[in-house]
Amino acid sequence: MARCWCAIGVATMLAACGGKSKEIVASPASNDGAGAATSVVITLDTEEDMLEVDELRAATEPCGDLLAIEPLAMMGKLKDPQVRCLDDSLGNAEKQTVKDKISRVLMTDAYAKGDLHRWEAVAKRHFETIDRSDPDLCYKYALHLLNNSPADRMDEAMRWADVSLENRAVWSGDLFVQRVYSLYKLKALAAQKKWNWMEEEHVRAPTDSLSVGKEEARNLTKTYSREWLEYARQAGKDTTLATQMCMSAAGTEEFCAAL
């Protein structure tokens, strides 16, 4: 996975057309890797829009020019005082949209630096206090948990995969198919990771609680692998791994057969 997490770009173009100003805002990544930012033009026709941009500039003014800060963040070159300043600015901002933009700059810098611990903390705060409706960000957070967290955190990975799926309507075409396929796969792999861990724990030190837990994790793996398998069939994707996982968890071909 490429080390680039897309922030909200705040490069501003002042257009002379009709006396309107335009804000160029980079949207979250839209491919399966970290992706590259795409730009959305927001025309600032209303007083409310202008006030929002003014608040963003005012909120980040103590930290320096945000237009200069964002490219540095994309290269992981923000200095500690700048990070602390932006963190303070985020806490003091009133509008959620302003908080969102600052938070994404902080996430971008942390990931570009390879500081996954800080990136995870900023992303978690983003979900808890700002917004959780971005399916790309939820997907990437769930993938991070799957790949970098111990098995006892797989419930979190599955939860955020579900949140991403809840907002999948923002995707379309091939991206929709690839993202949904990847999320079903992610859920199945997370359930399997939890199942394997609980099996190992039960072998090491058997308890009734672990016995129940490993069976619940196996059932989750069975259910999620079949969901992944069914979607793979519908989407024309390779079904080999999903079939193997489903058979392993279910112990029967019948459960994993095409509906």
N, C-alpha and C positions, 0 to 999 in steps of 0.2 A: 504494500500500500504506500503510495507516494505520500511524503510528509508535507502536505499542504492542506490546511483547513480554511475554507473560504469565509471571510468575514463580510460584514456589510461595508461595501466601499462607499466612501463619502466624497469622491471627487466631484466637484461642483462645476457645472457649466452655466454661465449666465447667458441666456439667449436674448437677443434683441427683438425676437419675433413677438410682436404684440405686447411687449413689456412684461413677458412672463419669464420666470427663472425656472431652470430645470435642475433636479438633483439626480445624479446617476448613482443608482444603488445596486450593488452586486448581490445577486441572490445566492442561497446556499448551493453547494455542489450538487450536480444532478447525475453523476455517473457512479459506477460502483467503487471506484477508487476515491481518493480525496477530492479529485475533480478540480475544475477550473471555474472561476466565477463567471456568471453571465450577468449582463447588465439590464436593468429595467429602468426606464425613464419615468420619473414621477414629475408631472408638471405641477408646479406650485401656484395654483390659481386662487386658492382661498387664503383668507387670513389665518385660519387654523393651521394650514400647511406651513405657512411662512413662520408662524410662531414655533412650530415644532423644530424647524431647522435652526431657528434662532436659539432655542433651548439647547439643542445639541451642541452648538458652537459655544454657548455660554457655559454649559456643564463641563466641557472639556478644555476650556480656555486655559485654566491653570496648568494643564499638562502640555501645552504647546499646540501647534497647528495640527488638527486632526488629519488634514490632507497629507501632511508629511509623516504623521505617526503611522497611519495605516500601512503604507508600503514597507515600513520598517517592521511592523508586526508580521507581515506576510513572510519576511525573511528571518523572523525570530530575533530581531535586533533591538527590541525595546529594552531599555535599561531598567534596573529595579526601581529607581525613583519614578519613572514614567508608569510602570505597571501599578505601583502603589497609588499614584495620582489618579489613574483611570479607575482603579478599584474604588477609591473614595468618591470620584465623580459619579460612578454608577450608583453607589449607595445614596447619594444626595439628589440624583435626578428624580423628577416627579413622573414624567410620562414613561409608560412601558416601552414605547417605541424607541425612546432615547436610551433607556436601559438596555434594550435589545441590541442596538448598534454598538454600544460600548462593550457589552459582554462578548459579542462576536469578535471584536478586535482582540480582546484578552484571550479568547480561546485560540484564535489564529496564532498569536505570538507563542503561547504555551506549546502548541503542537509543533510549530516550526522549530522550536528549541529542542524538541524531543522530551519535554517535561510532561510526561503522560499523567503523573500524579496531580500536577497543577491543572492540566487540561481537564481531567476528570472532575476535579473539585469545582472548576468554573462552569463546566457543562451541567453538573448536578444542580448548582445554584441557579443556573439559567432555567432549568426545568421547574424547580421548586418555587421560584419567585418571579419569573418573567414570562416564560412561554414554553409550552410543550407541544405546540401544533405543527412544528417543522418535522415532517417525516424523515427527511434526510439526516437531520441531526440526531433524531431518536434512533434511527437505524445504525448510525456510526457509533453512537454511545453503546448500544446493545452489542455491536460487534467488538468494540473495545473491551467490554466486560467479558465476553466469551473468550477472547484471545489472551487477555492479560490478568484476569482475576481468578482466584481460587474457586473450586467447585461449589463451595457453600454460598457463592454469590450468583449462581445461575438463575435463581428465581428473578433477580433483578434484570438479568439479560433477557429473559423471556418476557418480563413485564414491559420493557421498553420496546421490544420487537412488536408486541401487541399494540402499544401506543402508536408506533409508526404505521402499522397496518390500518389502524382506525382512520388515519389521515391519508391513505393511499390514493384518494381521489384526485390529489393534485398532480399525480403522474399520469402519463398517457403513452400509448404506443409501446415500442420496445422497452422503454425505460420502466413502464408500469410492470411489464412481464418480468423483467430482470430483477427489479426491486422486490416484487412480491415473492418470486421464487427464492431469492436470497433470504428473505425474512422467514419463510417457512423452513428453509434449511437451517437457519440460525437457531430457531426455536427447537428443532429436533436435536441439533448438536448440543445445545445447552442442557436439554433434558437428559441426553445420554451421558454428558459429562457429570451431571449430578448423580445419575443412577450408578455409574461406575464407581464414583467416590463413595457412595453410601454402601455399595456392595463390599468395597475394600474395608471400610470402617466396621462393617458388621462382622466380617471375617476376623478382623484384628481384635475386636472386643464386642461380642454379640450382646445386644439388648433388645427388648421388645420394641422400644421406640425406633431403633435403627431398622428392625425387621419391617415395621409398618412403613417407615420412610422410604426404604429401598423399593418396596412394592409400589408405593405411590409414584416414585420417580420412574420406575419401569413402565407403569401405565401411561405416564406423561410421554415418555419416549415412544411408546407404541402409538399413542394418539397423534402426536406431532409428526412422527415419521410418516404416518399414513396420510396426513394432510399434505405434507411435502410431496409425497409420492403421487397423490391425486392431482395436485397442481402441476407437477412435472409432466404427467400424462396429458393433461389438458393443454399445456403450453408447448408440447412437443420437445421437452427437455430430456436429457439423459436420466433414466430412472434407476440406474444400477445401484448407486450408493443408497438411495432412499429405500429401494427394495430390500437391500441387505440389512439396513438398520431396522426396518419394519419387521422383517422376518426374525431378527435377533430378539427384538423386544416382545413380539407377539407369540413366537414359537409355533406359528402355523401359517401356511400359505393362504389359507382361506381368508384370514383377516386382511391380508394385504392384496388380495385379488382385486382387479378392476371392478368398480361398482356398476 
